[in-house]
Amino acid sequence: MKRFHVHVSVNDLARSIRFYSAIFGATPTVVKGDYAKWMLEDPRINFAISERGDTAGVNHLGLQVDGADELTALRRQVSLADIAADEEPAAECCYALSDKYWIEDPQGVAWETFHTLGHIPMFGKDHANPSPAASACCTPAAMG
């Protein structure tokens, strides 16, 4: 089953956690020093925020799937529509290890489709040099 994903870059993580917790009526599932995530069932959404972007606002949208077969089926659907995709198997991003691919809509909005394989202790591969521009949310350079 698919889960809608939204990632928003924020200027003040604590203030944003309070705001979104009030909106969702729930505390985040994951909280790190620079990141928070709500895994909600109603609405079925993976909503994440981070202080790692250089511009506040929607960073990217996406779909999270429950398994590799579903990820393959959605990737095939995109391929049949002649939409270019950037594949990222075993990507380390947002404190998670995931198989994913990225596409852009006609307006240039990045879309991530992914299957989470597990959790990791750092934001991603950029943990040793976390510059905001390089680590906004692991979007490929051409799309971020």
Secondary structure, DSSP 8 states (H G I E B T S, - for coil): --EEEEEEE-S-HHHHHHHHHHHHTS--SEEETTEEEEEEETTEEEEEEES--SS-EEEEEEEE-SSHHHHHHHHHHHHHTT---EEEEEEEETTEEEEEEEEE-TT--EEEEEEEEEE-SSSBGGGGS--TTT-SSS--TTT-
